[in-house]
Structures are given as C-alpha cells and as structure tokens.
C-alpha cells in the first residue's frame, strides 16, 4: 500500500449528522455490536439508500465507529456501540462523551482541532476551506454537505464551540485535584495528646487559557494559610 493510500482521509458524503446517527443506530439494531452486519441490513433499518450507507462506511471505518469484518459487512466498535445505544435511548447528553472519545482518536479530527487551537478562532468558511484542502476532496455540494455534517458532529460532541459562525476549541476543562501537603494536624488537650490528621485537597478547573504562574501563586498562598 502506498503512503497516499495509507494517509487518505474520508469525511461524510451527502449526509446530515442526523442521517449518520440513523445509520449507526441501524447497525446497532441489526446486532452490529456483537457480530458483523451487512450494510444493506443497516440501509433497510435506517431507511437510508444502500449506496449512501456504503459510501459513508469509509468515513465510519476510518474514524473508528465501525470495523470492516468482510466484504460489505461491518461491526460497531465498543465506543460506537455505546454512543448508538445512548442515542437509541434518547440520552443525547450522555451520548456526547463516547462521541467525543471516538472523534478525538481520529487523526484527521485531531489535526483540525490543533489548527483551531493554534488560531484560537476561525470562521466557518476558513475551516471548511482548510478541511477540503487537508482531505483533498472537491468543493461540490456532496462534500459541502458532508463537511457541514462534520461541523455538527464536532459541536454536538463539544469538541468545538460555535459562536455566530466562528469556531473555537471546545475541549472541556480538565478537573485537576491539587493536594495541599503536608496535611494539617490538630492537637487535642489530654494527658497524651491525640493527633488527628486531616487530609485536605482542592479541585481546580484548568483549561488551555489558565495562567500557570497565577495558579502557582494561588496554590502557594493556600499552603501558607494552612500552615499558619
């Protein structure tokens, strides 16, 4: 296999985000969480034309939703099974987490997110132009629809934030527990003073805009107060 074939990128084709979700739920309903399922079985259950299901399987495989088990048969990945099941139950908020995990592991999506993070905020047209350039697809209605579907998928998963047509990184803040050391000791009056050690921890929300120096100053100040 040549390098160009190995690095080929696929995006959705002529489908909305809702249609992609219907296809994934159809694979789930057909038993794709435990066995290979024909794309025609998914087409029958979703009501999406077989050629549309087939053409989008390339994206679903390359991005980690499906694995191809044989000619024309596919199986849902573990995370995709959980995502499709939560959607099928109507638990959309809970479904965001497995979707975010799947997309974050797709190399092409990671490159898009890096581009947005570096440039902080980009317009939809700038991002569309970048995606088309990176993937090497023609700018026609079929792929423009697919790129819009990708946008919706990324915003739903909260990997992107959209504000009046401009996109910025929507990676959720990381909750980091910062222990305050040493733990405080309280001495009780008694013939043999008993000591009670109370471990103290503080949770801080840290994201890409956090001022590290200010954070260090806050931690030092807390430590000084507790040691008084």
Rosetta silent file (secondary structure, phi, psi, omega in degrees, C-alpha in Angstrom):
SEQUENCE: XXXXXXXXXXXXXXXXXXXXXXXXXXXXXXXXXXXXXXXXXXXXXXXXXXXXXXXXXXXXXXXXXXXXXXXXXXXXXXXXXXXXXXXXXXXXXXXXXXXXXXXXXXXXXXXXXXXXXXXXXXXXXXXXXXXXXXXXXXXXXXXXXXXXXXXXXXXXXXXXXXXXXXXXXXXXXXXXXXXXXXXXXXXXXXXXXXXXXXXXXXXXXXXXXXXXXXXXXXXXXXXXXXXX
SCORE:     score description
SCORE:     0.000 S_00000001
   1 L     0.000  134.932 -178.294    0.000    0.000    0.000 S_00000001
   2 L   -78.107  163.952  178.607    1.378    3.432   -0.920 S_00000001
   3 H   -60.593  -38.554 -178.331    1.779    6.299    1.541 S_00000001
   4 H   -64.824  -35.357  178.156   -1.003    8.238   -0.168 S_00000001
   5 H   -70.533  -39.843 -179.475   -3.390    5.325    0.321 S_00000001
   6 H   -64.483  -35.905 -174.429   -2.399    4.927    3.966 S_00000001
   7 L   -95.804    5.647 -177.422   -2.950    8.597    4.688 S_00000001
   8 L   -61.250  136.147 -177.504   -6.165    9.002    2.724 S_00000001
   9 L  -108.117  139.041  177.402   -8.798   10.905    4.655 S_00000001
  10 L  -119.068  141.981  173.696  -12.527   10.289    4.483 S_00000001
  11 L  -128.667  167.698  178.132  -15.322   12.599    5.549 S_00000001
  12 L   -57.943  149.890 -179.512  -19.116   12.161    5.399 S_00000001
  13 L  -125.039  118.665  172.072  -20.631   12.307    1.907 S_00000001
  14 L    54.290   34.466  177.573  -24.023   13.849    1.088 S_00000001
  15 L  -135.770  152.947  173.300  -25.467   13.110    4.538 S_00000001
  16 L   -88.524  168.590  175.785  -26.544   15.117    7.546 S_00000001
  17 H   -60.393  -40.677  179.009  -25.428   14.399   11.088 S_00000001
  18 H   -60.574  -39.975  179.627  -28.908   13.038   11.792 S_00000001
  19 H   -66.245  -40.274  176.582  -28.591   10.594    8.888 S_00000001
  20 H   -60.755  -40.429  178.157  -25.231    9.345   10.175 S_00000001
  21 H   -65.004  -38.026  177.409  -26.826    8.743   13.559 S_00000001
  22 H   -63.430  -39.908  178.707  -29.661    6.804   11.922 S_00000001
  23 H   -63.534  -45.129 -179.632  -27.127    4.600   10.129 S_00000001
  24 H   -64.168  -41.249  178.196  -25.258    3.897   13.380 S_00000001
  25 H   -66.477  -31.960  177.930  -28.484    3.080   15.242 S_00000001
  26 H   -67.509  -41.393  175.435  -29.461    0.772   12.384 S_00000001
  27 H   -60.546  -40.732  178.655  -26.181   -1.145   12.731 S_00000001
  28 H   -61.881  -49.463 -178.134  -26.895   -1.417   16.456 S_00000001
  29 H   -62.986  -28.127 -179.965  -30.455   -2.678   15.899 S_00000001
  30 L   -83.645   -0.472  178.447  -29.168   -5.225   13.393 S_00000001
  31 L    95.180   14.368 -176.822  -26.826   -6.660   16.031 S_00000001
  32 L   -66.773   -7.189  176.821  -23.652   -4.909   14.901 S_00000001
  33 L   -77.177  -15.794 -177.562  -22.497   -4.519   18.497 S_00000001
  34 L  -131.521  -11.506 -177.792  -21.687   -8.252   18.638 S_00000001
  35 L  -150.762  157.477  176.673  -21.487   -9.554   15.063 S_00000001
  36 L   -64.038  139.737 -177.721  -20.703   -8.368   11.522 S_00000001
  37 E  -127.731  137.557  177.207  -23.712   -6.795    9.803 S_00000001
  38 E   -67.146  141.882  177.490  -24.314   -6.190    6.107 S_00000001
  39 H   -63.469  -24.383  177.657  -24.539   -2.536    5.091 S_00000001
  40 H   -70.552  -33.322  176.099  -27.760   -3.479    3.331 S_00000001
  41 H   -65.570  -38.801  176.974  -29.256   -4.562    6.648 S_00000001
  42 H   -67.079  -37.857  179.112  -28.355   -1.133    8.055 S_00000001
  43 H   -64.236  -43.028 -179.000  -29.881    0.531    4.991 S_00000001
  44 H   -61.846  -44.173 -176.931  -33.129   -1.412    5.393 S_00000001
  45 H   -75.028  -32.199 -177.646  -33.485   -0.467    9.069 S_00000001
  46 H   -87.361  -22.837 -174.842  -32.457    3.177    8.691 S_00000001
  47 L    80.508    8.022  177.677  -34.361    3.940    5.500 S_00000001
  48 L   -91.465  138.214 -176.601  -31.161    5.381    4.025 S_00000001
  49 L   -57.724  139.429 -178.836  -30.361    4.267    0.455 S_00000001
  50 H   -53.017  -36.819 -179.549  -27.798    1.419    0.347 S_00000001
  51 H   -68.633  -31.331  177.968  -25.394    3.424   -1.834 S_00000001
  52 H   -72.050  -42.827  176.662  -25.414    6.271    0.702 S_00000001
  53 H   -60.357  -47.171 -177.449  -24.760    3.860    3.579 S_00000001
  54 H   -60.863  -44.795 -177.399  -21.981    2.203    1.587 S_00000001
  55 H   -68.062  -28.584 -179.513  -20.245    5.465    0.646 S_00000001
  56 H   -89.259  -10.136  174.671  -20.292    6.679    4.259 S_00000001
  57 H   -61.506  -29.759  179.374  -18.946    3.434    5.666 S_00000001
  58 H   -60.965  -44.173  177.567  -15.500    4.647    4.546 S_00000001
  59 H   -67.711  -43.852 -177.076  -15.737    7.589    6.940 S_00000001
  60 H   -64.636  -31.823  176.913  -17.267    5.486    9.717 S_00000001
  61 H   -75.701  -48.989 -175.908  -14.445    2.940    9.465 S_00000001
  62 H   -65.287  -28.191 -178.511  -11.583    5.440    9.226 S_00000001
  63 L   -92.250   -3.729  172.546  -12.913    7.468   12.169 S_00000001
  64 L    98.370    7.581  177.264  -13.360    4.444   14.437 S_00000001
  65 L   -78.701  -38.621 -177.015  -17.119    3.927   14.504 S_00000001
  66 E  -124.704  158.460  166.276  -17.019    0.699   12.501 S_00000001
  67 E  -122.442  139.108  179.576  -14.599   -2.080   11.693 S_00000001
  68 E   -86.393  120.013 -175.257  -14.880   -3.891    8.380 S_00000001
  69 E   -96.148  -19.452 -178.617  -15.199   -7.609    9.049 S_00000001
  70 E  -177.708  177.543 -177.266  -15.570   -8.804    5.468 S_00000001
  71 L   -60.284  111.918  176.660  -16.740   -7.612    2.093 S_00000001
  72 L    79.323    6.412  178.713  -19.789   -5.440    2.768 S_00000001
  73 E  -121.835  142.737 -172.812  -20.087   -6.401    6.462 S_00000001
  74 E  -140.774  155.889  178.863  -19.263   -4.193    9.420 S_00000001
  75 E  -131.308  140.172  178.307  -19.229   -4.244   13.199 S_00000001
  76 E   -71.480  141.040  172.595  -19.620   -1.345   15.623 S_00000001
  77 L   -70.918  166.602 -178.711  -16.655   -0.501   17.835 S_00000001
  78 H   -59.778  -45.526 -179.253  -17.242   -0.662   21.575 S_00000001
  79 H   -68.276  -37.048  178.790  -17.458    3.130   21.932 S_00000001
  80 H   -67.982  -35.117  176.686  -19.677    3.452   18.854 S_00000001
  81 H   -62.221  -43.564  179.491  -21.995    0.781   20.281 S_00000001
  82 H   -66.266  -41.058  178.450  -22.302    2.801   23.480 S_00000001
  83 H   -62.026  -49.561 -178.550  -22.875    6.013   21.518 S_00000001
  84 H   -63.817  -37.788 -179.884  -25.557    4.453   19.305 S_00000001
  85 H   -65.544  -43.506  178.422  -27.255    2.807   22.279 S_00000001
  86 H   -63.286  -39.632  175.740  -27.457    6.067   24.214 S_00000001
  87 H   -62.805  -41.880 -178.705  -28.900    7.810   21.154 S_00000001
  88 H   -64.244  -30.589  177.476  -31.408    4.993   20.741 S_00000001
  89 L   -84.168   -3.935 -178.447  -32.486    5.503   24.364 S_00000001
  90 L    79.450   16.545 -178.763  -32.847    9.242   23.769 S_00000001
  91 L   -96.310   72.297 -173.792  -29.965   10.057   26.158 S_00000001
  92 H   -66.744  -39.766  179.714  -28.297   12.689   23.979 S_00000001
  93 H   -61.243  -43.980  179.747  -26.334   14.411   26.749 S_00000001
  94 H   -67.669  -28.046 -177.903  -24.787   11.123   27.846 S_00000001
  95 H   -71.161  -17.798 -177.108  -24.029   10.242   24.208 S_00000001
  96 H   -64.229  -36.240 -175.883  -21.685   13.217   23.848 S_00000001
  97 H   -64.781  -52.973  178.826  -18.895   11.588   25.857 S_00000001
  98 H   -63.201  -32.519  177.625  -18.371    8.421   23.731 S_00000001
  99 H   -65.532  -42.444  179.085  -18.704   10.529   20.568 S_00000001
 100 H   -62.215  -39.713  179.649  -16.041   12.927   21.848 S_00000001
 101 H   -65.641  -42.558  180.000  -13.757    9.996   22.638 S_00000001
 102 H   -63.128  -50.245 -176.304  -14.190    8.465   19.180 S_00000001
 103 H   -65.994  -35.881 -178.888  -13.575   11.717   17.305 S_00000001
 104 H   -64.119  -24.952 -178.122  -10.583   12.678   19.461 S_00000001
 105 L   -89.570   -5.192  178.875   -8.825    9.470   18.411 S_00000001
 106 L   -85.285  118.176 -173.515   -9.284   10.145   14.680 S_00000001
 107 H   -53.675  -41.786 -178.317   -6.008   11.598   13.393 S_00000001
 108 H   -63.739  -42.437  178.416   -7.731   13.898   10.890 S_00000001
 109 H   -65.394  -40.039  178.430  -10.006   15.376   13.572 S_00000001
 110 H   -59.432  -38.227  178.465   -7.008   15.852   15.871 S_00000001
 111 H   -67.529  -38.701  177.493   -5.312   17.884   13.117 S_00000001
 112 H   -63.192  -45.184 -179.183   -8.422   20.047   12.702 S_00000001
 113 H   -64.914  -37.262  176.503   -8.578   20.681   16.439 S_00000001
 114 H   -62.677  -43.248  179.621   -4.877   21.573   16.516 S_00000001
 115 H   -59.779  -44.476 -179.232   -5.441   24.061   13.688 S_00000001
 116 H   -68.570  -41.744 -179.492   -8.327   25.690   15.559 S_00000001
 117 H   -62.374  -42.877 -179.710   -6.468   25.750   18.883 S_00000001
 118 H   -65.510  -40.328 -178.000   -3.412   27.407   17.313 S_00000001
 119 H   -91.062   -1.401  174.385   -5.521   30.013   15.509 S_00000001
 120 L    67.045  -49.640  178.838   -7.852   30.358   18.529 S_00000001
 121 L  -152.850  130.573 -179.700  -10.946   31.225   16.467 S_00000001
 122 E  -132.885  152.869  178.489  -11.729   30.675   12.778 S_00000001
 123 E   -77.052  164.342  179.994  -14.750   31.341   10.616 S_00000001
 124 H   -62.905  -39.918 -179.129  -16.817   28.532    9.192 S_00000001
 125 H   -67.696  -38.869  176.887  -15.661   29.300    5.669 S_00000001
 126 H   -61.934  -42.419 -178.551  -11.999   29.310    6.738 S_00000001
 127 H   -69.849  -38.768  177.710  -12.466   25.977    8.461 S_00000001
 128 H   -63.092  -43.619  178.028  -14.340   24.493    5.513 S_00000001
 129 H   -61.410  -39.770 -179.740  -11.571   25.584    3.152 S_00000001
 130 H   -66.771  -43.403 -179.508   -8.993   24.057    5.482 S_00000001
 131 H   -64.167  -43.341  179.483  -10.840   20.733    5.752 S_00000001
 132 H   -63.484  -40.686  178.935  -11.290   20.493    1.984 S_00000001
 133 H   -66.170  -44.520 -177.593   -7.604   21.266    1.473 S_00000001
 134 H   -66.430  -36.569 -176.049   -6.454   18.758    4.100 S_00000001
 135 H   -90.690  -14.524  178.611   -8.681   15.946    2.815 S_00000001
 136 L    70.313   28.869 -179.402   -8.140   16.641   -0.889 S_00000001
 137 L   -97.102  156.328  176.788  -11.854   16.489   -1.750 S_00000001
 138 L   -74.045  150.725  179.917  -13.609   18.591   -4.400 S_00000001
 139 L   -90.458   74.919  175.643  -15.674   21.545   -3.211 S_00000001
 140 L  -120.485  175.243 -172.970  -19.038   20.391   -4.525 S_00000001
 141 H   -59.838  -34.556 -179.037  -22.454   20.057   -2.893 S_00000001
 142 H   -59.183  -46.218 -177.273  -21.904   16.404   -1.993 S_00000001
 143 H   -85.687  -28.440  174.681  -18.867   17.154    0.136 S_00000001
 144 H   -61.693  -41.071  175.624  -20.016   20.552    1.392 S_00000001
 145 H   -61.223  -41.316  178.894  -22.990   18.722    2.924 S_00000001
 146 H   -65.000  -40.760  178.650  -20.554   16.238    4.429 S_00000001
 147 H   -65.250  -40.944  176.651  -18.343   18.952    5.904 S_00000001
 148 H   -60.918  -37.796  176.281  -21.407   20.617    7.447 S_00000001
 149 H   -63.085  -40.761  178.392  -22.299   17.247    8.955 S_00000001
 150 H   -64.334  -41.068  176.591  -18.787   17.024   10.394 S_00000001
 151 H   -57.393  -47.547 -177.169  -19.160   20.515   11.894 S_00000001
 152 H   -64.555  -37.423  178.368  -22.411   19.499   13.563 S_00000001
 153 H   -63.698  -43.316 -179.010  -20.840   16.308   14.877 S_00000001
 154 H   -69.414  -37.315  178.659  -17.930   18.232   16.396 S_00000001
 155 H   -73.475  -37.593  177.540  -20.150   20.881   18.007 S_00000001
 156 H   -62.359  -40.337 -179.384  -22.566   18.263   19.367 S_00000001
 157 L   -75.188   -8.907  179.918  -19.648   16.398   20.946 S_00000001
 158 L    72.171   18.384  171.777  -18.463   19.747   22.401 S_00000001
 159 L   -77.370  -21.717  175.804  -15.053   19.458   20.769 S_00000001
 160 E  -126.112  147.341  171.407  -15.912   22.724   19.012 S_00000001
 161 E  -113.614  132.927  178.986  -17.741   25.804   20.192 S_00000001
 162 E  -111.489  132.276  178.897  -19.626   27.830   17.607 S_00000001
 163 E  -138.748  103.001  177.644  -20.395   31.496   18.096 S_00000001
 164 L    54.610   45.995  175.715  -22.039   33.395   15.264 S_00000001
 165 L    86.203   -5.443  178.296  -20.297   31.366   12.553 S_00000001
 166 E  -105.770  143.245 -176.892  -16.883   31.359   14.241 S_00000001
 167 E  -115.339  140.242  174.395  -15.387   28.210   15.745 S_00000001
 168 E  -136.595  166.657 -178.760  -13.043   27.812   18.691 S_00000001
 169 E   -63.096  130.637 -179.296  -11.737   24.853   20.642 S_00000001
 170 L  -113.032   18.480  179.799  -14.422   23.364   22.821 S_00000001
 171 L   -56.829  127.998 -177.812  -12.284   20.823   24.619 S_00000001
 172 L   -64.588  150.354  177.656  -13.754   20.578   28.098 S_00000001
 173 L   -62.165  148.982  178.404  -11.738   21.827   31.046 S_00000001
 174 E   -96.683  124.134  179.075   -9.746   19.202   32.887 S_00000001
 175 E   -83.486  115.256 -176.769  -10.590   18.908   36.561 S_00000001
 176 E  -113.699  125.930  178.378   -7.296   18.532   38.364 S_00000001
 177 E   -88.815  119.998 -178.223   -7.088   17.699   42.034 S_00000001
 178 E  -107.660  108.418 -179.790   -4.213   19.543   43.655 S_00000001
 179 E   -73.225  142.759  174.957   -3.286   18.128   47.094 S_00000001
 180 L   -98.718  118.025 -175.391   -2.112   20.526   49.773 S_00000001
 181 L  -119.552  137.905    4.366    0.878   18.970   51.559 S_00000001
 182 L   -85.201  163.933  175.617    1.536   18.460   54.421 S_00000001
 183 L   -67.463  151.563 -176.576   -1.875   17.572   55.909 S_00000001
 184 E   -79.681  145.267  179.492   -2.846   19.644   58.927 S_00000001
 185 E  -115.903  128.775  177.935   -2.515   18.239   62.451 S_00000001
 186 E  -109.909  124.177  179.831   -4.885   19.225   65.263 S_00000001
 187 E   -97.666  128.724  179.153   -3.705   18.502   68.795 S_00000001
 188 L   -97.473  138.434  179.623   -6.359   17.728   71.407 S_00000001
 189 L   -68.289  122.438  177.334   -5.678   18.568   75.076 S_00000001
 190 L  -167.427  171.792 -179.854   -5.185   15.341   77.022 S_00000001
 191 L   -58.978  -45.318  172.901   -2.613   13.603   79.136 S_00000001
 192 L  -118.101  100.757 -173.188   -1.226   12.054   75.984 S_00000001
 193 L   -55.221  123.920  175.159   -2.199   14.414   73.231 S_00000001
 194 L   -85.017  145.739  179.581   -4.011   12.580   70.448 S_00000001
 195 E  -115.256  134.060  176.358   -3.325   13.755   66.954 S_00000001
 196 E  -115.311  122.247  178.614   -5.867   13.866   64.178 S_00000001
 197 E   -97.895  124.484 -177.759   -4.563   14.181   60.661 S_00000001
 198 E  -113.108  108.030  176.436   -6.972   15.779   58.241 S_00000001
 199 L   -71.605  135.572 -179.287   -6.107   15.402   54.546 S_00000001
 200 L  -122.982  134.026  175.548   -7.116   18.447   52.557 S_00000001
 201 E  -136.853  153.682 -179.722   -7.485   18.667   48.794 S_00000001
 202 E  -129.040  133.790  177.484   -8.694   21.341   46.441 S_00000001
 203 E   -96.835  128.164  178.636  -10.152   20.847   42.953 S_00000001
 204 E  -118.726  139.846  175.911   -9.168   23.408   40.353 S_00000001
 205 E   -91.704  118.683 -176.227  -10.595   23.751   36.838 S_00000001
 206 E  -120.121  129.444  175.171   -7.724   24.112   34.368 S_00000001
 207 L  -131.709 -172.379 -173.751   -8.051   24.768   30.658 S_00000001
 208 L   -67.675  -14.465 -178.800   -5.834   25.995   27.823 S_00000001
 209 L   -99.781    1.508 -178.653   -6.275   29.649   28.894 S_00000001
 210 L   -64.624  132.922  176.091   -5.229   29.114   32.516 S_00000001
 211 L   -81.493  108.318 -174.954   -2.391   31.387   33.652 S_00000001
 212 H   -61.793  -41.443 -178.531    0.083   28.871   35.106 S_00000001
 213 H   -64.271  -40.574  177.404    2.006   31.475   37.137 S_00000001
 214 H   -65.948  -37.570  178.815   -1.184   32.782   38.763 S_00000001
 215 H   -62.531  -44.343  178.110   -2.226   29.211   39.503 S_00000001
 216 H   -60.743  -39.506 -179.211    1.104   28.535   41.247 S_00000001
 217 H   -64.598  -40.658  178.920    0.672   31.731   43.290 S_00000001
 218 H   -62.802  -44.978 -179.163   -2.802   30.658   44.421 S_00000001
 219 H   -63.867  -41.931  178.197   -1.532   27.235   45.494 S_00000001
 220 H   -61.752  -41.065 -178.550    1.412   28.786   47.412 S_00000001
 221 H   -65.606  -41.631  178.010   -0.947   31.212   49.179 S_00000001
 222 H   -63.154  -41.203 -179.408   -3.297   28.397   50.207 S_00000001
 223 H   -63.402  -43.475 -179.958   -0.397   26.356   51.503 S_00000001
 224 H   -61.879  -42.473 -179.326    0.912   29.310   53.571 S_00000001
 225 H   -63.312  -42.903 -176.683   -2.512   29.930   55.132 S_00000001
 226 H   -73.303  -21.478 -179.712   -2.980   26.288   56.090 S_00000001
 227 H   -88.963   -7.382 -179.579    0.476   26.056   57.626 S_00000001
 228 L   -67.559    0.000    0.000   -0.063   29.040   59.936 S_00000001
